[in-house]
Each structure stands twice: as C-alpha cells, then as structure tokens.
Amino acid sequence: MINVAVAGASSRTASDSLRWAEAQAAKARGAGRVLAEFRALGPLEAVVAGRLVDLGAPKQRALLALLVSRAGQPVAVEVILEALWAEHPPPSAMASLQAYVANLRRVLEPDRAPRTPATVLRTCPPGYLLDKRVIDVDVQRFSGHATAGWQAWDRGDAQQALREFEVALALWRGQAYAEVANAPCVVPEVARLEELRLSVVEARCAALLAVGAHEVAVAELDAFVHAYPLREYGCELLSLALYRAGRQADALGVLRAIQRRLAEELGIDPRPALQHLEREILNQVPALEWRPVPPVAAQAVPDRPAATVRGRTTGALPPAPPPAADGEVFVGREVALRQLLEAMSGTAARGRVVTVSGEPGIGKTSLLRRFATLAGAPVLWGSCPEHVTAPPLWLWEQILRAAGTCFPQHPVPEPVAELLNGDLQQMVDGTEVATATLRRFEAIVHYLTDAAQAAPLVVVLDHLHRADPSSLRLLAHLAESVPANRLLLAVSYRSGEAATLADTLAALARSEMTRIALDGLTTRETRSLASAILRHEISVSTAEALWQRTEGNPFFLRELIKLLTTEQRLAQPHTVPVPMPVREVVLRRVACLPQPVVDVLSVAAVAGRHFDIEVVAEAASVEIEAALEIMDTAGAAGLIVEDQQRLGWFRFTHALAAEALYETTGRLRRVRLHRRIGVAAACAWAGDPDRTAEIARHWLLAAELDPSAAAHAAAHAATAARAADARGAFGEAAALWRQALAAADLAQREDTDRYPLLLGLGVSLYRAGNPQDGLPAFLQAIEESLVDDGVDTSRPAAAAVAALGEPLWRQAADGEVGRRLVEVLERALSRVTGRAQRALLLSCLAVACPSDGDQARRVALSDEALTLARFVDDPVVLARVLLLRVSALDGAGHRDRRHRAVTELLALPDLPPALAIRVRQLRAQADPPLDVAGEGPAVELVTGEAAGA
C-alpha cells in the first residue's frame, strides 16, 4: 500500500502557507507578471524568465504535462500515480513523485527563497495544481484566437478571421500533451483540442475562400481531405475552392468521392448541403463565383453551415460551427426536426409557419440552428435581446440586413432603406402615422416575399416573447402573405409567456401553422448528451440520476454535466451542487415575481420538490386561498406545476430550481422552516404511514435547534422506522433508527429512552441481513436496560431473545463480540429474578456459550431454563425456551433432547403466528419427518445455524 501523502509541507502551518502563496500570486498578478509559460500543443516546453528550461526525466515531464492539462484545477495524487505508472505504481512511487515535484519547483521558480511556499506549482490537497493566475498556457491562447476568429467571421470581417485562425494554428508543434496523451484523465482534453484544431483548419480555409485565395485554399484542403476523408465540411470547402479555381470536374469528383465513401463505409448519404452544392456546380449557378466581402456584413446566422447560404451571401462559405467541446452537442429532437423539414419541403408549393415553444433552456434555439444546417435554403435569422430594451422593429432590422446581403440583386425599397439607416422621421411626423406604418410594413413584406419567388426562403424569429409590439404587428401582417409565397416562417417563444403573444399566435394560426412543443430529453438522450460532452460512456444509472434532477432540460443538463469531474460525482450526480449558471437563471426568474410569491416559494423549496400546499401555507403563515393564487402566479412563470395525481400537491418543474432556492435561504432560517413544516405536516398527515418518513425528515433537519426539537425528531424518526419495517424496507428502517438515536443523543434529556431505538435498530439490521451491525445493537439494548434499577426487568430478556432467537447471530459472534455477549447475559441474569425472564435469559446464555466450550454447562443452563419455563403458565415462553434449546444443544450427543423439544413444540396450542412458523420449519427440516403427534424414530434435527432459517 502506498502512502498517499502530499509533498511540499513545511514548518509553517497549512493556512499560513496558503495565505503566503495567495499573496505571492496576487503580487505577481497585480504586476501583470507571468512567472512561467507552457507550450503544450506538442512536446511540452516551459519558458521561465524568457528562457527554455530543462524539464528533466520523462516521468517528470509527464507529471508537468498532466498538471498543465488541468491548469487551475487540483490533480489528485491517485490520478497522478495512475497516469505516470499505468495503474501499477511501485512502492517507491510516492518518493519519486515528491522528488519530481521538488525538481519542477526549482526549475519553475529559481528565485524562490528556501522553505517558502511555491507560487506556480502549489500543494493543494488532495494533490497539486498549477496556479493559472501566474502562468500562460498556449492551449488557452489557441482557444482565444480561435474564438476571436469565429467572432470576426460572424461580424463579416474575413481578413481579421483569417489572421486569428492563422495565429491559432501557428501555436501547434505536434500532438497536444504528447507526454501523457494516452492517460485516461487527459484523453478527453486531447480529443477536444484535436477536434477544435480540425475545425479551425476548416475555418481558415473558409476564410481563404472569402478573401479570394482559392488556389491557396485548394492546396491546403487537398492535404486536409486526404488526411480526414470523412469530414464532410472539408470536402465541401475543397469542392467550392476547386470550382472557383476553374477545376469544375475535380470539384464534382471530390463530392462524388465523399458520397461513395459515406455509402461504403458508413451506409449513409451525404448531408443535404453537399447534395445542394453538387446541383449548383452542375448548373453553374453564378452565385458560386467569388465576390469581394462587403465592408459591413449582415448579422450572420448563428452556427449556420455553409450550404444554408451558399452563394447567396458574400460568395464564401462560413466556417463550421464551434466544436462539441464548446457545449453545442445536439442530441435527440428527431420528431421536431422531421416536422421542420417536412414544412420546409412543403414550401415548394405553399408557404408555412412553424412555432417552437418550451420552457427556458429546453433547446428551442439549438433546434432551429440544427434545422438551419439541414434546410438547404437561405436562412435569415433574427433574435430579440433579453437584457436590453431593443428599439422598435429591431428584430426585423436583423432579418432585413441579412436579406440585403443574401439577395444583392434585389433592390431595397425606400421604406426598408429608411428603417435600416435609422431614418424613422416619417413614422412619427404628420397626421397619417398609421398610413406610413402600413406602407412600411407592406414594403417589408413585398421585399421578403419577392426574395422567396425563385427559391424557398427561411425566416427565423428567435425569442419572440421578447419582441417589441411593432415587431409583433409586422409579423402578424407578414403571416397573411405566407401561404401565397415560398416562405417558411419559424418562430420560437417561451411557453410560459405565451399569453403576451395571444394575438400574434392567433394571426399565425391562420397560415397553416405547425406547432412544436419541446419537452425535456429522454433518459437515453440524456445519456447520449452526457457521453458526448464527457467524451466517454456514462452508466444508465448516472443518466437516470441526471434526468431526475433536470427532467431532460438541455441547458440544465449541460451545466450539471460540466461538474461531473470525479468518479464519485459520476456515480452520484445527486451530490453535485447546483451549477452557478443554473442558479443565476433560476434566481433571475424568481426575482421577477412579486415578493409574496418569492416568500412562499422559498418555504416550498424547504418543503421539497414535491409539496402539499396546505402544509406550505401553514408553515408560511398564509391563507390557503392566497397560497393557491401564488401557485397560479408561479405556474404561469413556469416554476411550479400542479400534481394531477394527488389533489392539493404541487411540484417544482425542476429539482434544480428547488435546490437553487433552498441554497439561497440562510441556514438558521432553513432549520426554523423545517421545524414549522414538521409541525404542520405532522398535523396534516396524522395517521398516514406513507408520510411518516417525510415528517421525520423535516424534524431531523430541525433537531439542532434545541433539545425539544431533537426529542421530537427522535420520536418521529422512530415512527417512520416502524412504518418502513412494516412495508419491508429494512435498510431504510435501519437508517431511520440510527437517525433517531442521533437525535436522542442531541436532546440530552435524562428521560430519553434509548432501549426501544436500539432494539428496533437491531431487528431492522437482522431483517436486512446485516447481523454484524445488528448484534452489537442488541448488546447495547441489553446494557441500556441494565443501567437503571427501575427499568422493566423484562427488557433484557426481550432483547436477548431478539438477538439469539435468529440463527443469523452466529455470523457476528466470533471473538470479542461473542465474549461480550456472554458477559452481558451473565450480568443480566444477576439482575433479573422473574421466572419467565430468567428462563429466557438462561436459554439465551446456553445458546451464546461457545460450541467448543463446556458442553455440560450448556446442557445445565438449558435444563434449568426448561424447568423454570414449565412453572410459568405461558406457552409462548415455553415455546421460546424450547426453540432456543434446539439451537443450544447442537452436538450429536444431544439428539434425543432436541427430538423431545421439537415434539413438545409441535404439541403446544395457540402459538403466535411467528412462533408457529418457526415450529413448522423445524418439523420440515427433520429427517425422517415427524408426524403431527411427534411419533417416530429419534431423528437428527438441524442445528442452530439452520433452525428457523
């Protein structure tokens, strides 16, 4: 076993060291100073004080590469050992690791004074980390330049995009993190960077096409496609580049080669974009020819692929969407996509309207983006901002600017030009404002419908619920003309805010509207999404746990999946805290509600995701009618839904929403609310065994308030434990008994009775098949019953019979536990005088005595117990003594005694059901069998290990 200790400790305390290191980092940061530069896009290099430094032996370099791959995050010692020694670290591994760390610290901080904490490579239990505040890593620079390039492309600045992409690619010198590229913990990051690099290569080639460098693009793309023959976007770019370079036959050859490869290797067809490009090349569509990029470009369609607007924008293909590592993994939605594509197909004869609705984060925008990549037609995209107030018709300005770029051959009508130039005087001057507005609307409608005459056109209006009134009126006006034109109008909005769009939706409904209401992803789709983001397969149980917390909301899922950074979190997603972006979104929605609604929702969040409105109203001191009105308001906001199965019950739409509200409530207030809810629930659910666990949960969470609350918690937990036992949930019952004992200890009251709690715990543990913990619980119960002379003397015997009357006890009675059992029973015998109790204790002691010890003593104890039992006019006591006698006398020399005991047991009348079952079991285990009267030869009965099993 390797001692997993963290190197770098000094004589100063850990907190002092941490403060010192933070101060050094802050000092360096404040001075704008980078202490070390790392180059990981190839063989690892480090630059300190402007010079390359020697990173030492291969394993030492691998250690640093691993830390660089997790810059700013602690890397556990166990993870390091696994990565460096391939899951089989030698005994000296820790010593070697500590030496590597010390060496690297000397190299990375040559001027650090002795015995002062490191600033770059810091100790951070349970391992080490590189402080990203004082280092520079080329991986981050590469990602930054790539992002800047895509942003420049979206602005229409192809030259700047090309410069950023080239700077990003120039940072690569080989495989990323080459020293540890195959380490399980680094493989996902290496794959992410490689995918990002390939996307940037494609984006750079798209930018080359945009600036007219077709020949250069051909040379670059030809090598790229040979290396990655199944990347459809690269083949698409190469085909267009060849066409523009005057090589039409080669361009068609590339498209047909990728079509053949996809069919032969994967059994699929090329995506519609490639098929569309082939048709355009065959028809020599003029729009494929290169045109200079305009100085100011229209707003680009978000993440739109090249085929969507090929030849109709600047003549250049946009770069591919950002890779999956940026979070834009798309799964599921097959039915919704099919509906959109069917509507798209129908526009060849008649225009269509499609609405996409759903709660926030459900994936409306992602669905429309995905549809845009498959539409095979120009897509004009407009979106309403959330955090600022947009000017009138801002939504349509975006659409019209994009249309001007897509269709330069269509002249822009004067009213449209006035809108785009910001000249709105005619709309507010004079007395015929309505007439001027209508004329402007008509001009916009004609401009868009004329553009759709030659080929279908898609207009996407995203986040329509945020649109200004003028934009909504124009949309309703355009909807009247949609059926007569080849126009697909796709709009998205939040279902919880549909009321504000009632008039607009009514107008759209008159134009053959298709409604798509998005729900959460399924468990299978949740698993696919998580596996794609994490780049390794997750288990079904993990996917189910993720779904339970999010109900498949893609935004919630993505943020939660990002926090699955350890094996423990993967195995137990319910332990992951609420992601900060999710918390901010939830709290922002809650903040828009009236304060009385917020107050009741806070109480409901403490009550749980599912809650009884009467209990919440009582705990919040709100009348039930007012509480129901509050539920209506919260329901309209999409935070609460009514339970259709249980009258009076509601639930939060997402568990994460309830958790976010719960976490924002102060700890003391939460505890006090738990007590109020516990009081209200105990009153509302009195006599309902199915609710006892929920009542106990609230009281247990309030137990720390004061001794009275702790005593109530112990009592309710015991009630819940008995209910769990009754329905066969023995593991749950054992947990509740333990919580009841903890609450009883917290109460610190002299009249606290721990005996029934310990007895109940022992019984539940036995029934759960856990005698190792159950027998000690029974021992504690016996000892507890002997503490006070005034306690009922029947208790020791009852606990002893419960412990030894089941054969399971032998599995836990070895060694010290067995000796302690005998001692406790002997002590109990010295305190008990009643015949019945002594008979039972003597029988239990006979069973507990070691089977390899004094056989005569066991016989004597059992005989004495049987004699006493016969003087007691109680068949139950006699039956228990006889059953214990069969278990105690387990040797071959006691065959006759066991036979007589079983015979007498069979003759006892009116036994309780549990004892009668045990007797029948003994009879069934006899060989040869006994008859009802007990007649027959002496038989070998089973010993205590099987008796009553």
DRENMARPA-354940 format. One record per residue (C-alpha): residue in three letters; z negated, x, y. Coordinates in steps of 0.25 Angstrom, whole numbers, plus 5000, padded with zeros to 4 digits. Layout:
<rs>
ALAZXY ...
</rs>
This chain:
<rs>
MET500050005000 ILE500450065013 ASN499450055025 VAL500249975036 ALA499550045048 VAL500250055061 ALA500350195067 GLY500050235081 ALA498550195082 SER497750285092 SER496350295096 ARG496550195107 THR496450045103 ALA497649965100 SER497449875112 ASP497350005121 SER498650065115 LEU499349935117 ARG499049925131 TRP499450065133 ALA500750045127 GLU501049925134 ALA500649995147 GLN501650105144 ALA502750015140 ALA502549935153 LYS502550065161 ALA503850105155 ARG504449965157 GLY503949965171 ALA504650095174 GLY505950045167 ARG505850155157 VAL506350155143 LEU505550245134 ALA506550245123 GLU508050205120 PHE508450165106 ARG509850155101 ALA509850065088 LEU511350025088 GLY511650135078 PRO510750255073 LEU509450245080 GLU509350325092 ALA508250345103 VAL508250395117 VAL506950445123 ALA506950505137 GLY508550505137 ARG508650585124 LEU508950545110 VAL507750575101 ASP507550615087 LEU507050495079 GLY506650565067 ALA506850535052 PRO507650415046 LYS506450335044 GLN505850355057 ARG507250325064 ALA507250195055 LEU505850155060 LEU506250175074 ALA507550095071 LEU506749985065 LEU505849975078 VAL507049975087 SER507549855080 ARG506349785083 ALA506049835097 GLY504949765104 GLN504449705090 PRO503349765081 VAL503949805068 ALA502849795057 VAL502449915049 GLU502849845036 VAL504249815041 ILE504449965045 LEU503950015031 GLU504949915025 ALA506149965033 LEU505850115032 TRP505550115017 ALA506349995012 GLU505149915007 HIS504550034999 PRO503750115009 PRO503050235003 PRO501550255004 SER501750355016 ALA502650255023 MET501550225034 ALA501250365037 SER502750395038 LEU502950265047 GLN501750315056 ALA502450455057 TYR503750395061 VAL503050305072 ALA502350435078 ASN503650515077 LEU504450405084 ARG503350385095 ARG503450535098 VAL504950525099 LEU505050405107 GLU503850435117 PRO503850585118 ASP502950585131 ARG501950495125 ALA500550555126 PRO499750575113 ARG498950455108 THR499550355118 PRO500150235112 ALA501650235111 THR502550145120 VAL503850145113 LEU503550135098 ARG502250055098 THR501250015088 CYS501249865087 PRO500549815075 PRO500949785064 GLY501949895067 TYR502749965078 LEU503649925089 LEU504649985100 ASP504249935113 LYS505549875119 ARG505049885133 VAL505150035133 ILE506350055124 ASP507850025125 VAL508649985113 ASP510149985112 VAL510149855104 GLN509549775116 ARG510549845125 PHE511649805116 SER511149655115 GLY511049655130 HIS512449705133 ALA513049605122 THR512349485129 ALA512749535143 GLY514249545137 TRP514149395132 GLN513549355145 ALA514649415153 TRP515649355143 ASP515049215146 ARG515249245161 GLY516749275159 ASP516549425162 ALA517349485151 GLN517349625157 GLN515749625158 ALA515649575144 LEU516549685139 ARG515749785145 GLU514449735140 PHE514949725126 GLU515549865126 VAL514149915131 ALA513449845120 LEU514349895109 ALA514350035114 LEU512850045110 TRP513150035095 ARG513250165087 GLY513150115073 GLN512350015065 ALA511149955072 TYR509750015068 ALA510450095058 GLU509250165052 VAL508550025048 ALA509749935048 ASN509449895033 ALA507949865036 PRO507749715033 CYS507049695046 VAL508249765054 VAL509349705047 PRO509449575055 GLU509449655068 VAL510549745063 ALA511349625059 ARG511049555073 LEU511549675080 GLU512749695072 GLU513149545074 LEU512949565089 ARG513749695089 LEU514949625082 SER514849505092 VAL514849605104 VAL516049675098 GLU516849545097 ALA516349505111 ARG516849635117 CYS518249615110 ALA518249475116 ALA517949535130 LEU519049635128 LEU520049525126 ALA519449455138 VAL519849575147 GLY521149595141 ALA520949715132 HIS521649655120 GLU522049785113 VAL520649845114 ALA520149715108 VAL521149725097 ALA520749865093 GLU519249825093 LEU519349695086 ASP520349745075 ALA519249845070 PHE518149745072 VAL518849635063 HIS519149735053 ALA517649775052 TYR517249625053 PRO518349545047 LEU517649405046 ARG517149405061 GLU518049285066 TYR517749315081 GLY518249455080 CYS519549415073 GLU519749305083 LEU519649415094 LEU520549505087 SER521649395085 LEU521549365100 ALA521649515104 LEU522849535095 TYR523549415101 ARG523349465115 ALA523749595111 GLY525149545107 ARG524849545092 GLN524949395088 ALA525249425073 ASP524049515072 ALA523149415079 LEU523549305069 GLY523349405057 VAL521949425062 LEU521649275062 ARG522249255048 ALA521549375042 ILE520149315046 GLN520649185041 ARG520949245028 ARG519649325027 LEU518749205030 ALA519449115020 GLU519449225009 GLU518049285011 LEU517249165016 GLY518149045013 ILE518048995027 ASP519148965038 PRO519149045052 ARG518348975063 PRO519248875072 ALA519248985083 LEU520149075074 GLN521048965070 HIS521248915084 LEU521549065088 GLU522649075077 ARG523248945082 GLU523248995097 ILE523949125093 LEU524949055085 ASN525248965097 GLN525149085106 VAL524249005115 PRO524349065129 ALA522849055131 LEU522649165121 GLU523249265131 TRP522349345139 ARG521949315153 PRO521049385163 VAL519649345163 PRO519349265176 PRO518349325185 VAL517349205183 ALA517349135170 ALA516849005166 GLN515548985158 ALA515849025144 VAL515648925133 PRO514248975126 ASP514549055114 ARG515949005113 PRO516849075103 ALA518249125107 ALA519049015100 THR518448905109 VAL519048945122 ARG520149045117 GLY521249065127 ARG520748955136 THR519649035144 THR519949175148 GLY520849205136 ALA519749285130 LEU518849255118 PRO517349245121 PRO516449335113 ALA515749275101 PRO514449205103 PRO513249295102 PRO512849325088 ALA511749255080 ALA510649355084 ASP510649285098 GLY510149165091 GLU511449085091 VAL511549055076 PHE512148925073 VAL511848845060 GLY512048705055 ARG512548595064 GLU513748575055 VAL513848425057 ALA513748435072 LEU514848545072 ARG515648455064 GLN515548335073 LEU515848425085 LEU517148485078 GLU517548345074 ALA517448295088 MET518248425092 SER519348385082 GLY519348245088 THR519648295102 ALA521148325098 ALA521348175099 ARG520148125107 GLY519048185115 ARG517648175110 VAL516248185115 VAL515048255107 THR513648255111 VAL512648345105 SER511148315106 GLY509848365101 GLU508548425106 PRO508348555113 GLY508748675105 ILE509448595094 GLY510748675095 LYS511648585104 THR512248695112 SER512348785099 LEU513048675092 LEU514048655104 ARG514248815105 ARG514548815090 PHE515548695091 ALA516248775103 THR516548885093 LEU517148795084 ALA517848695093 GLY519248775094 ALA519348725108 PRO518948765122 VAL517448725125 LEU516948705139 TRP515448725140 GLY514448675150 SER512948675149 CYS511848615158 PRO510748715162 GLU509348685159 HIS508448755169 VAL509248745182 THR509848615189 ALA511348625188 PRO512248575199 PRO513048445197 LEU514148465187 TRP513748605183 LEU513948565168 TRP515448535171 GLU515648655180 GLN515448735168 ILE516448655160 LEU517448655171 ARG517348805173 ALA517548835158 ALA518748735159 GLY519348815170 THR519248945162 CYS519748875149 PHE520948805156 PRO521448885167 GLN522848815166 HIS522148685171 PRO521948675186 VAL520548645190 PRO520548515198 GLU520048525212 PRO518748445210 VAL518448525198 ALA518648655206 GLU517748605217 LEU516648585207 LEU516848725201 ASN516848785215 GLY515548715219 ASP516248635230 LEU515548495228 GLN515648445242 GLN516648335239 MET515648275229 VAL514548255240 ASP515348235253 GLY515948105257 THR515647965252 GLU516447965239 VAL515548055231 ALA515747965218 THR517247975220 ALA517248125222 THR516348145210 LEU517248055201 ARG518548135205 ARG517848265202 PHE517448205188 GLU518848155186 ALA519448295189 ILE518448365179 VAL518748265168 HIS520248285170 TYR520148435171 LEU519448435157 THR520248335150 ASP521548405155 ALA521048535149 ALA520848455136 GLN522248405135 ALA522848525128 ALA521748545118 PRO520348495115 LEU519248545124 VAL517748545122 VAL516748525134 VAL515348555130 LEU514148505139 ASP512948565134 HIS511548515138 LEU512048395144 HIS510648345146 ARG510448435158 ALA511748395165 ASP511748345179 PRO512148205182 SER513448235187 SER513848315175 LEU513448195166 ARG514248095174 LEU515448195173 LEU515248205158 ALA515248045157 HIS516548045165 LEU517248145156 ALA516748075144 GLU517647955147 SER518948055147 VAL518548125134 PRO519148035124 ALA520548045130 ASN520548195130 ARG520348305120 LEU518948345125 LEU517748365117 LEU516448345125 ALA515248395119 VAL513848375126 SER512448415121 TYR511148365126 ARG509648355122 SER509448225114 GLY508048215121 GLU508748205135 ALA509848105131 ALA509247995139 THR509748065152 LEU511148075146 ALA511247925142 ASP512347885152 THR513148015149 LEU513047995134 ALA513447855135 ALA514747895142 LEU514948005132 ALA514747905120 ARG516047825125 SER516847945122 GLU516747955106 MET515448035107 THR514948115095 ARG513448125095 ILE512848255088 ALA511348255088 LEU510748385083 ASP509548395075 GLY508848525070 LEU509448615060 THR509048585045 THR508148685037 ARG509448745031 GLU510048775044 THR508648825049 ARG508648925038 SER510148965041 LEU509848985056 ALA508549065054 SER509249155043 ALA510449175053 ILE509549215064 LEU508549305056 ARG509749355048 HIS509049335035 GLU508849215026 ILE507549135028 SER506849055018 VAL506948905017 SER505448885020 THR505648965032 ALA506748885037 GLU505948755034 ALA504748805042 LEU505748845054 TRP506348705053 GLN504948635053 ARG504548705066 THR505948675073 GLU506548565065 GLY507848645066 ASN507948655081 PRO508848775082 PHE508248835095 PHE506848825090 LEU507348885076 ARG508049005083 GLU506749035091 LEU505849015079 ILE506749105070 LYS506749215080 LEU505249225078 LEU505349245063 THR505149395064 THR504249415052 GLU504149375037 GLN502949295040 ARG503649215051 LEU504849195042 ALA503949145031 GLN503049055040 PRO503849015052 HIS502748915056 THR501949035061 VAL503049075071 PRO502549045085 VAL503348945094 PRO504549035100 MET504449055115 PRO505748995118 VAL505448865110 ARG504048855116 GLU504748865130 VAL505748765127 VAL504748665122 LEU503748685133 ARG504848665143 ARG505248535137 VAL503748495137 ALA503548535151 CYS504648435156 LEU503748315151 PRO502648245158 GLN501248315157 PRO500648195149 VAL501748215139 VAL501448365138 ASP500048345137 VAL500148245125 LEU501248335118 SER500248455119 VAL499248375111 ALA500348325101 ALA500648475099 VAL499248505095 ALA499248385086 GLY500448445079 ARG501948425078 HIS501748285072 PHE500648205079 ASP500048065079 ILE500248015093 GLU498947935092 VAL498148065089 VAL498848145100 ALA498648035110 GLU497148025107 ALA497048175108 ALA497748185121 SER496948065127 VAL498247985129 GLU498447835127 ILE499347815115 GLU500447735123 ALA500447855133 ALA500547955121 LEU501747875116 GLU502447875129 ILE502248025129 MET502848035116 ASP504147965121 THR504248065132 ALA504048185123 GLY505048115113 ALA506048105124 ALA505948255127 GLY506248285112 LEU504848345109 ILE504248225101 VAL504748135091 GLU504148015084 ASP503848015069 GLN504647905063 GLN503747905050 ARG502347895056 LEU502047805067 GLY501347865079 TRP501748005075 PHE502648105083 ARG503048245081 PHE503648355090 THR505148375088 HIS504848525084 ALA503648595079 LEU503848705089 ALA503748605100 ALA502348565096 GLU501948715093 ALA502448755107 LEU501648645114 TYR500448685105 GLU500448825109 THR500448795124 THR499148715122 GLY497948805125 ARG497148845113 LEU495848775117 ARG496648645121 ARG497348645107 VAL496048655100 ARG495448545108 LEU496648455106 HIS496548485091 ARG495148425091 ARG495648305099 ILE496748285089 GLY495848305078 VAL494948195083 ALA496048095086 ALA496748125072 ALA495448105064 CYS495247975071 ALA496747925070 TRP496947975055 ALA495647945049 GLY495747915035 ASP497147975033 PRO497048085023 ASP498448135027 ARG497948165041 THR496748245038 ALA497348385038 GLU497948355052 ILE496548315057 ALA495948435051 ARG497048525057 HIS496648485071 TRP495148495069 LEU495248625063 LEU496048675075 ALA494948625083 ALA493848685075 GLU493548795084 LEU493248705096 ASP491748685092 PRO490848665079 SER491048515079 ALA492648535079 ALA492448635068 ALA491648535060 HIS492648425062 ALA493748525057 ALA492948555045 ALA492748415041 HIS494248375044 ALA494748495036 ALA493948455024 THR494448315025 ALA495848365025 ALA495648455014 ARG495148345005 ALA496348265009 ALA497248385005 ASP496548394992 ALA496748254989 ARG498248264990 GLY498348394982 ALA498548484994 PHE497548584989 GLY498048704997 GLU497948625010 ALA496548575006 ALA496048715004 ALA496548765017 LEU495848645024 TRP494548675016 ARG494648815022 GLN494848765036 ALA493648665034 LEU492748785030 ALA493248865042 ALA492948745052 ALA491648725045 ASP491248875048 LEU491748855062 ALA490848735064 GLN489548825061 ARG488748705059 GLU487548705049 ASP487848575043 THR489248615039 ASP489448595024 ARG490448695019 TYR490248655004 PRO491248545003 LEU492248625011 LEU492148745001 LEU492148644989 GLY493348584994 LEU494048714996 GLY493748764982 VAL494248634976 SER495548644984 LEU495748784981 TYR495548754966 ARG496548644966 ALA497548734974 GLY497448834962 ASN496648934970 PRO495348964963 GLN495249104969 ASP494849044982 GLY494348914976 LEU493148974968 PRO492549044980 ALA492648924988 PHE491848854977 LEU490848964977 GLN490648954992 ALA490448804990 ILE489348824979 GLU488648934988 GLU488748845000 SER488048734992 LEU486848824989 VAL486648865004 ASP485748745007 ASP484648694998 GLY484848555004 VAL486348544999 ASP486748454988 THR486448534975 SER487648464968 ARG488548554977 PRO488448684969 ALA488748614956 ALA489948534962 ALA490548664968 ALA490348744955 VAL490948634946 ALA492148624956 ALA492348774955 LEU492148794940 GLY492648664935 GLU494048704937 PRO494648814928 LEU495248884940 TRP493948944944 ARG494149054933 GLN495349114941 ALA494449154952 ALA493049184945 ASP493349334942 GLY492449444947 GLU491549414959 VAL491949274961 GLY491449244947 ARG490149314948 ARG489849244961 LEU490149114955 VAL489149134944 GLU488149174955 VAL488349054963 LEU488248964952 GLU486949024947 ARG486349014961 ALA486748864962 LEU486048844949 SER484748894954 ARG484848794966 VAL485248674958 THR484348584950 GLY485048454947 ARG485548444932 ALA486948404935 GLN487148514945 ARG486448614936 ALA487348574925 LEU488648584933 LEU488148724938 LEU487748774925 SER489148734919 CYS489848804930 LEU489048924929 ALA489348924914 VAL490848924917 ALA490649034928 CYS489949134919 PRO490949244915 SER491649204902 ASP491449344897 GLY489949344900 ASP488749284894 GLN489349164885 ALA487949124881 ARG487549094896 ARG488849014898 VAL488448924886 ALA487048914890 LEU487448874904 SER488448774899 ASP487448714889 GLU486348704900 ALA487348634909 LEU487748534898 THR486248504895 LEU486048474910 ALA487248384911 ARG486848294899 PHE485548264907 VAL486448214919 ASP486948074918 ASP488248114924 PRO489548124915 VAL490248194926 VAL489248314926 LEU489248314911 ALA490848324911 ARG490848434921 VAL489848514913 LEU490648494900 LEU491948534907 LEU491248664912 ARG490648684898 VAL492048694892 SER492448794903 ALA491248874901 LEU491248884886 ASP492548954884 GLY492349044873 ALA492749024858 GLY491349014854 HIS491148884863 ARG492248804857 ASP491348694851 ARG490548684864 ARG491848664872 HIS492248554862 ARG491048474863 ALA491048484878 VAL492548424878 THR492148324868 GLU490948274877 LEU491848274889 LEU492848184882 ALA491748084879 LEU491248074894 PRO491547944900 ASP491947914915 LEU492248054919 PRO492948064933 PRO494448084933 ALA494448234936 LEU493448264924 ALA494148174915 ILE495448244917 ARG494748374914 VAL494148324901 ARG495548274897 GLN496148414900 LEU495048474891 ARG495348384880 ALA496848404881 GLN496648554880 ALA495948544867 ASP496648594854 PRO496648524845 PRO496448404854 LEU495148324855 ASP495148174853 VAL494548074862 ALA493148074855 GLY493148224855 GLU493248234839 GLY494048344833 PRO493848494829 ALA493248594839 VAL494348644848 GLU494648754857 LEU494648704871 VAL495148774883 THR494248864891 GLY493848854905 GLU495148914910 ALA495948794906 ALA494948684906 GLY495248574916 ALA496548654920 
</rs>
